[in-house]
Amino acid sequence: MTTPRKSALPPGPKRNWLPRFGIVQVKDALEQLAQERQKYGDIVCLPMNHGPTWLLSHPDHAQYVLADKASNYPSMVGENPDPLLGRGLFVSNGDFWRRQRRMVQPSFHRPRLARMVEGMVRDAQQHAERWAPQAATGARLELLEQMRRLVITMLGNSIFSEDARANRASLREGMDTLGHLLHGPPRTLLDVVKGLLGQHRAQMKRFFNAIEQVNTDMYRLIAERRQSPAGRDDMMTMLMDARDTQGAAMTDTELRDELVNLFIGGYESTSVALTWILYEVARNPEVEQRARGELATVLGGQPLTAESLQSLPYTRAVVEEALRIHPPAWTFMRRALNEDEIDGYTVAPGTKMLISPYLLHRHPSFWTEPERFLPERFLPEQKEVRHRYAYLPFGAGQRQCVANGYTVTLLTVALATLLQRCQWRLVPEHPVVAWAATTRRPRHGVLATLHAAPQVA
Ligand code: HEM
């Protein structure tokens, strides 16, 4: 950042990027970004329709924009009103965001996470038990769909002590509909034609109906809780008990917004992450064997506890490596407020900064053999030497994922508990194709056969 001024703009493609990145996704957006990065280097200027956008792929630049000079690069969320997320954490800014973040953050403090482990283990065990008939016959299952079911149960229990899948059918349906509309398959030419023929309006109607359904359920839940608080140890209780610096509690609308943000923020990305984890374990038999060995030594067939979770560095490393190679949040944006300079290039006010964890996680100067799945790189002794901003599955700086510790705990518990009970094998004729939609997910899911866990000697 101290190099002499080079020229006004960083290098980049001359033609407009939108046709290849916008309405019709003919090609994976990430593949295109990776190509531009390879061609032009760590800072690329992408001439997009809505103004210049810089693709930053060096950890120093990520650190500069997300942390060191974060005040000049606020998040772009909240620039338009959001019918689904309201004024929740994801989409608020400024003083209101700060107030809400202070009230939500304690729900994820370490001692609380430890208390959640038992419930997470129970949810994963029950899920694995439901798989028993399939495991007995080696039946096929689509893993993304299965992980969605497990994650909604785990999230529901953490957030409001209820299995949203089993007990709150309409909330689950609403979430599923929203999930499908928000994170569903990419738009094809056919979708655009359908849109022109009026189907877009029908989709919007479904979207708003689903929001209404979710709102009805959320407000009902809030009313039930306000009537009988019942002293539960869940996030909803924490949020209801939280007070801002003036001593004020959240209103029903603020509570609804934060609950929806936690649910929406967590549901898709965590389901996708867990699917990629299971996929990599199945693809790498030596990794699976080592993880099973660790679980057998540490747990000896007993259920995981908050304490024994601390003694599973390799299992946790599998989770962290899967988040490196398949970061569900593959990109996020910031926008420059004032003129600035990065690496000798002048940043005009309004310039958008695109930071892609996917590209950072593969930067050849910071990762050896970046395309290989090597959990060892996340064992404690190796972590220390890494550039802190070369690994950003949960973002960084003040807008970093509020639930990062919770999520890594959830994923490690789920992986350990599922491995204790079963084994899954990929179906070779089913291609697993990564696709960067709102999250980077397997476009056609992951098909696997299910089996009972092997005995570890
Ligand atoms: C593997 C799973 C997850 C990934 C990859 C992920 C990733 C991220 C990232 C990258 C951000 C920051 C975006 C930015 O800086 O612009 C973020 C923010 C956020 N995440 Fe997560 N997340 C995950 C799970 C969760 C879960 C389980 C929850 C809730 C229980 C959650 C709730 C949130 C919220 C509320 C924010 C907004 C924070 C703020 O702006 O103050 N996330 N997440």
Residues whose N, C-alpha, C, O or C-beta is under 5 A from the ligand:
A	BS01	HEM	L89 F90 R101 N261 L262 G265 G266 S269 T270 A273 P328 A329 F332 M333 P393 F394 G395 Q398 R399 Q400 C401 V402 A403 T407
